[in-house]
Amino acid sequence: MAAMHRPEPPNPAARRQRLAVILLGAFFAFQLVLFASYRSAPPYTSAPTGAASSMSVQAPPRPGAASSVSVQGPARPSADDSGCGGGLVYVYDLPAVFNEDLLSMCETLMPMYSICPYLANDGRGLPAEGTSLSSILPAELLGSWYSSDQFALELIVHRRLLSHRCHTADPARAAAFFVPFYAGLAVGRHLWAANATDADRDSDCVALLSWLHAQPYYRRSNGWDHFLALGRITWDFRRGPSGGWGGSFLAMPGVANVTRLVIEREPWDAMDVGIPYPTGFHPRTAADARAWQQHVVSVSRPRLFAFAGAPRSAIKGDFRALLLEECQAAGPACAALDCANGKCIKNNALVLELFMGARYCLQPRGDSFTRRSLFDCMVAGAVPVLFWRRSAYIQYSWYLPVDHGQDGEWSVFIDRDELRAGNVTLRGVLAAMPEARVRQMRERVVEMIPRLVYSAADKDGLGGGMKDALDIMVDGMLRRVAEQRRSWRRRT
């Protein structure tokens, strides 16, 4: 007969321990249910004592809109948002002094040249037909090219967002809010003025923040779901308390929670997000973009590498001068273009022709760590050669992949100290690249072109599943808002 198991005599102390464990488990389960419910609920909006939970706030009237809006929680994506799964974007109708009035000053905004031609066609500039670009581009591709200026970015982004498929005219449906303040133009007009004061450079920015902070949708989130586009580098807006260059817009507490989409970011400021400099290529359809990709793949590239830029003779040990020496030493394997006196700004065709004739283009730092030339290079189908990691790798994470060695798929990095010391030469490094790797890098660069340019597409975009720089921007901003919303809920 099998042995019978005899249970241990009841132990009152053990029973009490088990009861305590059960009660503690039930308590934590209850807390988990409450937390899950809280996470799924709309963010809490505080209201004065005795007020309803949905607060009706007076806002400055907008053309065609009622003067009173009901501020609701952030909109959730719906099935009928035309493919905008992350939500919709509302574009503020700012007083004209913050954008349109600045455009009317185009003759005097820059001391070196008039930017009026570059603001035509919603910031794309004058069409290429009839310009120097028409002498180097096939006739069937001319319609996608313009004489564009990097400082027109704010206008380009503003106009494209107004016609974007993810735009909404109803702020109650929006997940993100764009503030179309042309800060680069506002600050830029005072940067070289002989008698301009710090107060002059900051006046438009202070007025904009005063207006923005009175808006109900800004007050609802304290700005965490709002964003700006800046057509100048971040350092033009970071003047310190002791004075110096630029304005202090990005140092103002009132903009601390607003995301800034900027052509060069401060790598240690999480609210700065790098976006591409505008180039002259603005395709209207995916077919236009593919035609250009096919063209840059097929053109002859007789030179190994090229450099467009001007030496900085006033800088001791100027790195650009070293690159020009390397180029000269390489003979016919290299071509250089002297961009002194704004030569390359006034004639985009010179830069495009140079880069289209080379496999690689040299990209040292400019007046700051980044240059428009990086994007001109890639749009021309050449592989960029970088010497500072801050020039691209930690600037444009939404656009240029760098994780897990991906930066080596589309670029070459050369240690500038090794070059200065004479331990390597540009021609030696680049000529030694295996042909298979060169081909793969060029294919990757050409594949990336559409996402690096601001198209002239209508509401439907380029089509064919192809996204341009603004589509990437909208997707990235909506992801960012969703992430910040989760963080904001945990803090409330």
SELUMRO-97404 format. One record per residue (C-alpha): x, y, z; residue in three letters. Coordinates in steps of 0.05 Angstrom, whole numbers, padded with zeros to 5 digits, always signed. Layout:
% SELUMRO-97404
XYZALA;...
This chain:
% SELUMRO-97404
+00000+00000+00000MET;+00028+00067-00019ALA;+00050+00112+00037ALA;-00001+00166+00053MET;+00020+00239+00055HIS;+00002+00269+00122ARG;-00006+00344+00120PRO;+00031+00386+00171GLU;-00010+00411+00229PRO;-00041+00479+00217PRO;+00008+00537+00231ASN;-00028+00601+00251PRO;+00035+00644+00238ALA;+00042+00616+00168ALA;-00031+00630+00154ARG;-00022+00702+00175ARG;+00039+00709+00129GLN;+00000+00680+00070ARG;-00058+00727+00084LEU;-00011+00787+00085ALA;+00019+00766+00018VAL;-00050+00759-00013ILE;-00072+00827+00013LEU;-00008+00860-00011LEU;-00015+00829-00080GLY;-00087+00852-00084ALA;-00065+00923-00066PHE;-00012+00926-00121PHE;-00061+00896-00172ALA;-00111+00951-00155PHE;-00056+01004-00163GLN;-00038+00975-00231LEU;-00110+00979-00255VAL;-00114+01051-00232LEU;-00048+01068-00268PHE;-00072+01035-00333ALA;-00137+01074-00330SER;-00099+01139-00317TYR;-00052+01127-00376ARG;-00110+01116-00424SER;-00149+01177-00402ALA;-00140+01246-00433PRO;-00089+01291-00398PRO;-00117+01329-00340TYR;-00129+01402-00351THR;-00131+01443-00288SER;-00188+01492-00280ALA;-00207+01543-00228PRO;-00247+01519-00169THR;-00319+01509-00188GLY;-00304+01509-00262ALA;-00321+01453-00310ALA;-00266+01404-00330SER;-00268+01430-00402SER;-00248+01503-00400MET;-00275+01554-00450SER;-00222+01606-00463VAL;-00223+01670-00503GLN;-00171+01671-00559ALA;-00153+01726-00608PRO;-00201+01719-00667PRO;-00175+01685-00730ARG;-00202+01702-00799PRO;-00263+01658-00811GLY;-00262+01630-00740ALA;-00304+01642-00678ALA;-00270+01683-00623SER;-00283+01630-00570SER;-00255+01560-00571VAL;-00266+01501-00525SER;-00199+01472-00505VAL;-00201+01396-00505GLN;-00149+01343-00492GLY;-00099+01326-00547PRO;-00133+01294-00607ALA;-00125+01220-00618ARG;-00112+01192-00688PRO;-00174+01170-00725SER;-00186+01123-00783ALA;-00205+01180-00831ASP;-00141+01222-00823ASP;-00117+01206-00894SER;-00059+01163-00873GLY;-00037+01210-00817CYS;-00036+01156-00764GLY;+00003+01198-00715GLY;-00048+01254-00715GLY;-00057+01321-00749LEU;-00020+01388-00747VAL;-00051+01456-00735TYR;-00015+01517-00763VAL;-00026+01581-00724TYR;-00050+01642-00761ASP;+00000+01691-00731LEU;-00005+01767-00735PRO;+00030+01787-00799ALA;+00086+01823-00762VAL;+00116+01755-00745PHE;+00120+01728-00816ASN;+00087+01762-00877GLU;+00111+01832-00859ASP;+00182+01806-00855LEU;+00177+01780-00927LEU;+00160+01850-00950SER;+00228+01873-00924MET;+00265+01824-00968CYS;+00308+01878-01001GLU;+00341+01896-00935THR;+00339+01833-00893LEU;+00410+01813-00914MET;+00465+01864-00924PRO;+00503+01823-00976MET;+00446+01812-01026TYR;+00371+01818-01036SER;+00334+01754-01017ILE;+00271+01774-01054CYS;+00285+01727-01113PRO;+00296+01670-01064TYR;+00229+01680-01030LEU;+00190+01671-01095ALA;+00149+01608-01106ASN;+00135+01596-01032ASP;+00209+01600-01014GLY;+00236+01556-01069ARG;+00264+01616-01108GLY;+00264+01630-01182LEU;+00255+01570-01230PRO;+00318+01542-01260ALA;+00295+01553-01331GLU;+00333+01612-01359GLY;+00385+01611-01303THR;+00455+01581-01303SER;+00424+01515-01280LEU;+00391+01507-01348SER;+00460+01499-01380SER;+00477+01436-01341ILE;+00410+01402-01332LEU;+00369+01363-01383PRO;+00307+01401-01404ALA;+00260+01348-01377GLU;+00290+01356-01307LEU;+00291+01432-01304LEU;+00220+01438-01276GLY;+00243+01408-01209SER;+00300+01458-01199TRP;+00301+01528-01169TYR;+00351+01579-01145SER;+00340+01567-01071SER;+00370+01599-01010ASP;+00380+01565-00942GLN;+00350+01624-00905PHE;+00282+01614-00938ALA;+00270+01550-00898LEU;+00218+01581-00852GLU;+00175+01602-00911LEU;+00184+01534-00945ILE;+00161+01495-00884VAL;+00103+01542-00870HIS;+00074+01538-00940ARG;+00083+01463-00946ARG;+00050+01450-00879LEU;-00011+01491-00899LEU;-00021+01445-00959SER;+00002+01380-00926HIS;-00047+01322-00921ARG;-00036+01321-00845CYS;-00056+01394-00836HIS;-00121+01411-00801THR;-00155+01478-00795ALA;-00188+01455-00730ASP;-00142+01460-00670PRO;-00188+01413-00630ALA;-00168+01357-00678ARG;-00093+01371-00676ALA;-00040+01330-00641ALA;+00016+01381-00656ALA;+00017+01456-00666PHE;+00063+01493-00714PHE;+00082+01565-00699VAL;+00101+01598-00766PRO;+00147+01652-00737PHE;+00202+01671-00785TYR;+00253+01679-00729ALA;+00313+01672-00775GLY;+00290+01732-00817LEU;+00269+01771-00755ALA;+00336+01763-00720VAL;+00378+01762-00784GLY;+00359+01833-00804ARG;+00394+01859-00742HIS;+00456+01814-00742LEU;+00499+01860-00785TRP;+00465+01927-00771ALA;+00517+01974-00742ALA;+00472+02006-00690ASN;+00430+01945-00672ALA;+00425+01929-00598THR;+00410+01864-00561ASP;+00340+01890-00550ALA;+00331+01900-00625ASP;+00352+01828-00639ARG;+00304+01802-00586ASP;+00244+01847-00595SER;+00205+01804-00646ASP;+00219+01741-00606CYS;+00195+01772-00541VAL;+00131+01796-00575ALA;+00119+01727-00607LEU;+00125+01692-00540LEU;+00077+01742-00508SER;+00026+01726-00562TRP;+00037+01651-00560LEU;+00031+01645-00484HIS;-00038+01675-00488ALA;-00064+01620-00534GLN;-00108+01567-00501PRO;-00076+01508-00535TYR;-00007+01530-00514TYR;-00030+01540-00443ARG;-00062+01471-00442ARG;+00005+01436-00451SER;+00054+01492-00434ASN;+00083+01484-00504GLY;+00104+01411-00504TRP;+00063+01396-00568ASP;+00085+01460-00605HIS;+00142+01468-00655PHE;+00179+01519-00696LEU;+00224+01517-00757ALA;+00286+01561-00757LEU;+00322+01580-00820GLY;+00387+01597-00785ARG;+00434+01555-00743ILE;+00417+01548-00669THR;+00477+01591-00648TRP;+00445+01652-00680ASP;+00392+01648-00625PHE;+00435+01632-00565ARG;+00467+01698-00543ARG;+00490+01693-00471GLY;+00476+01740-00414PRO;+00542+01776-00425SER;+00524+01794-00497GLY;+00556+01774-00562GLY;+00531+01747-00628TRP;+00458+01736-00646GLY;+00393+01738-00609GLY;+00374+01702-00545SER;+00309+01671-00569PHE;+00328+01599-00551LEU;+00354+01621-00483ALA;+00287+01651-00464MET;+00248+01610-00413PRO;+00184+01619-00452GLY;+00208+01574-00509VAL;+00238+01519-00465ALA;+00184+01468-00480ASN;+00176+01482-00554VAL;+00211+01436-00604THR;+00256+01474-00652ARG;+00268+01444-00721LEU;+00334+01477-00741VAL;+00386+01469-00796ILE;+00440+01461-00743GLU;+00423+01438-00673ARG;+00456+01444-00606GLU;+00473+01370-00594PRO;+00462+01375-00519TRP;+00394+01409-00523ASP;+00340+01356-00531ALA;+00290+01408-00556MET;+00332+01422-00619ASP;+00320+01374-00677VAL;+00364+01379-00739GLY;+00330+01383-00807ILE;+00362+01389-00877PRO;+00384+01455-00907TYR;+00342+01471-00969PRO;+00375+01454-01035THR;+00352+01475-01105GLY;+00317+01408-01119PHE;+00241+01411-01107HIS;+00206+01353-01144PRO;+00131+01353-01150ARG;+00120+01278-01158THR;+00155+01213-01144ALA;+00167+01207-01219ALA;+00206+01273-01217ASP;+00248+01247-01160ALA;+00261+01180-01193ARG;+00281+01215-01258ALA;+00332+01256-01220TRP;+00358+01194-01184GLN;+00368+01159-01250GLN;+00404+01219-01278HIS;+00455+01225-01222VAL;+00469+01151-01226VAL;+00483+01155-01301SER;+00526+01217-01305VAL;+00601+01210-01316SER;+00644+01225-01255ARG;+00715+01236-01280PRO;+00742+01261-01213ARG;+00754+01223-01149LEU;+00735+01280-01103PHE;+00716+01354-01102ALA;+00713+01412-01054PHE;+00670+01476-01055ALA;+00689+01529-01005GLY;+00733+01588-00989ALA;+00795+01587-00945PRO;+00793+01624-00879ARG;+00860+01660-00881SER;+00846+01695-00815ALA;+00842+01628-00779ILE;+00907+01599-00756LYS;+00917+01528-00783GLY;+00855+01535-00828ASP;+00832+01465-00845PHE;+00801+01487-00911ARG;+00869+01511-00934ALA;+00896+01442-00920LEU;+00840+01410-00962LEU;+00856+01457-01019LEU;+00929+01436-01015GLU;+00908+01363-01016GLU;+00864+01376-01076CYS;+00920+01411-01114GLN;+00968+01354-01098ALA;+00918+01303-01125ALA;+00921+01335-01194GLY;+00864+01316-01242PRO;+00834+01269-01189ALA;+00806+01331-01152CYS;+00770+01395-01171ALA;+00760+01455-01125ALA;+00713+01514-01128LEU;+00729+01579-01091ASP;+00665+01605-01061CYS;+00692+01671-01036ALA;+00648+01733-01039ASN;+00583+01693-01042GLY;+00601+01663-01110LYS;+00568+01596-01095CYS;+00505+01627-01064ILE;+00493+01669-01126LYS;+00506+01612-01175ASN;+00481+01544-01150ASN;+00498+01513-01217ALA;+00573+01518-01203LEU;+00566+01474-01141VAL;+00519+01425-01173LEU;+00563+01416-01233GLU;+00625+01406-01190LEU;+00593+01352-01146PHE;+00561+01316-01204MET;+00629+01306-01234GLY;+00660+01272-01172ALA;+00651+01208-01133ARG;+00664+01242-01066TYR;+00656+01313-01040CYS;+00695+01341-00981LEU;+00653+01368-00924GLN;+00694+01404-00871PRO;+00658+01447-00820ARG;+00636+01515-00845GLY;+00628+01579-00804ASP;+00594+01530-00756SER;+00595+01454-00755PHE;+00545+01444-00812THR;+00540+01467-00884ARG;+00486+01468-00937ARG;+00540+01437-00981SER;+00529+01369-00947LEU;+00459+01365-00977PHE;+00480+01395-01044ASP;+00532+01340-01047CYS;+00484+01283-01032MET;+00430+01309-01079VAL;+00483+01309-01133ALA;+00494+01235-01120GLY;+00564+01242-01090ALA;+00588+01210-01025VAL;+00604+01261-00970PRO;+00672+01258-00935VAL;+00667+01284-00864LEU;+00719+01307-00814PHE;+00676+01328-00755TRP;+00622+01282-00727ARG;+00581+01342-00708ARG;+00575+01361-00781SER;+00523+01306-00794ALA;+00525+01244-00749TYR;+00495+01277-00687ILE;+00455+01330-00725GLN;+00403+01297-00769TYR;+00379+01233-00735SER;+00311+01235-00768TRP;+00344+01237-00837TYR;+00413+01207-00836LEU;+00420+01137-00805PRO;+00481+01128-00760VAL;+00466+01072-00711ASP;+00502+01005-00716HIS;+00552+01031-00767GLY;+00500+01057-00815GLN;+00539+01122-00824ASP;+00590+01081-00864GLY;+00535+01062-00914GLU;+00530+01133-00941TRP;+00592+01172-00919SER;+00667+01168-00906VAL;+00697+01195-00842PHE;+00771+01215-00841ILE;+00806+01235-00776ASP;+00826+01307-00788ARG;+00885+01301-00739ASP;+00913+01244-00779GLU;+00907+01286-00842LEU;+00940+01346-00809ARG;+00997+01302-00784ALA;+01009+01277-00855GLY;+00996+01205-00835ASN;+00943+01198-00889VAL;+00924+01234-00953THR;+00855+01245-00981LEU;+00873+01213-01047ARG;+00904+01154-01013GLY;+00844+01139-00969VAL;+00791+01150-01022LEU;+00827+01114-01079ALA;+00837+01053-01034ALA;+00763+01043-01024MET;+00740+00976-01054PRO;+00698+00988-01117GLU;+00641+00947-01088ALA;+00637+00992-01027ARG;+00640+01055-01068VAL;+00582+01029-01110ARG;+00541+01011-01048GLN;+00553+01080-01017MET;+00532+01116-01079ARG;+00470+01074-01086GLU;+00452+01088-01014ARG;+00462+01163-01023VAL;+00419+01164-01085VAL;+00365+01124-01050GLU;+00363+01176-00994MET;+00354+01237-01039ILE;+00278+01245-01034PRO;+00279+01247-00958ARG;+00331+01303-00959LEU;+00294+01353-01002VAL;+00232+01396-00994TYR;+00185+01379-01051SER;+00137+01424-01087ALA;+00083+01371-01081ALA;+00010+01385-01067ASP;-00033+01356-01011LYS;-00023+01285-01036ASP;+00052+01290-01031GLY;+00102+01259-01079LEU;+00060+01196-01084GLY;+00081+01124-01093GLY;+00097+01117-01019GLY;+00156+01165-01027MET;+00168+01216-00972LYS;+00204+01282-00975ASP;+00239+01320-00919ALA;+00175+01352-00896LEU;+00138+01285-00891ASP;+00196+01259-00849ILE;+00191+01322-00806MET;+00116+01313-00794VAL;+00123+01239-00778ASP;+00181+01254-00730GLY;+00144+01311-00696MET;+00081+01270-00685LEU;+00122+01213-00656ARG;+00157+01263-00611ARG;+00091+01293-00587VAL;+00065+01223-00570ALA;+00128+01208-00530GLU;+00125+01275-00494GLN;+00051+01265-00479ARG;+00067+01201-00442ARG;+00122+01236-00403SER;+00077+01295-00388TRP;+00022+01249-00362ARG;+00070+01217-00313ARG;+00088+01286-00286ARG;+00016+01309-00276THR;
